[in-house]
Amino acid sequence: MTVDVTVPDLGESISEVEVGAWLKAVGDPIEQDAPLVEIESEKASIEVPAPVSGTLVAIVKQTGEAALIGELLGQIDPEPGAARPKKEATAPPSAAAPSAAEPSASTPFVMPAARRVLDENHVPVEAVTPTGPGGRVLKEDALTAVAGRQDKAANDTPPNAPPPPITSDRGERTLPMTPIRRTIARRLVQAKKDSALLTTFNEIDMSAVKRLRAEVKEAFEKQHGVRLGFMSFFVKATVASLKRYEALNAEIRGDAMVYRDYCDIGIAIGSGKGLVVPVIRNAERLGFAGIEQCIADFGARAKTGGLTLEELEGGTFTISNGGVYGSMLSTPIVNPPQSGVLGLHAIKDRPVAIDGQIVIRPIMYVALTYDHRIVDGREAVTFLKEIKERIESPGRLLVEV
């Protein structure tokens, strides 16, 4: 008797998923609890394990198809020594993707998001250097390959060359949005529609933090096994400011305002399938090392789809660092039902006036977007000003003043 592989329960808010890559093909042996198929919900990509050991005898839902919670994905024959059916006879006609899920030395497995990028830009898989687990090609790998081709094309173009003629090869491709991308789109529109958003800006002299970091980074990494980055300074400064300006750590719930005595800080991280915001729980209880260890772990698992739904839910305030991508200035959007988001940007040497003299300092522009329904302008401006003061005098973070 075969054993069904079904879509697991992923929480009350999730009713439908999209089937990603099958990690085994029809006829392949499979061990119990080994990853069998990837499914993508509106919050994360998850690997469904095999419920029993045996042979995969049927694939019901193909890559890219939608499936409801509890719906049948495939079947496993748990009988020892069960005859393996020929893949050509049992695999559905559209099962090319599952059979390609086993990477070989010459053809690496390409994640669905990476495949879309490569197809849109007509880049062959052979031109990509895979960095994912098991030699998988991630979306970041595909984007790197596309950028490399564009740079090469630009360098190979002679100066003053006439523009290429417009040809008839100007096709379009229609691709379905992934569940994560649909959720991002829905929540961003919801934030604009249901909130009174306003953004205030400031600039921070990063000289003191850079000096302190340079002095202790080697000892810090040796002792804690993780690099000391700038994000832990901003998390600590944010937590200290949230304790004073509670409205930015609160939310509107119906006709009531809910204030919290804890700080669950969401850290926006780019993954191969869109922006994810894992949450550092009770950040007010963590030191620099604990914060950096959380962020490093989140970043590594975001690239492989290893974040759990629980880690992506909740959050009372968000920090988004567009500076890692080179952003100079932006207006981040609040993640409902939160009331604020802090946007960090690239650190650039800029001329500033200090004591009547023009000097060059490493400056970061910061932005705070807040929900004006619950946060007053004076609170928002002062909140951001206090973050600036704490970062410019990082000793205050150590003595918690």
Order of alpha helices (4+ residues) and beta strands (2+ residues): beta-beta-beta-beta-beta-beta-beta-beta-alpha-alpha-alpha-alpha-alpha-beta-alpha-alpha-beta-beta-beta-beta-beta-alpha-alpha-beta-beta-beta-alpha-alpha
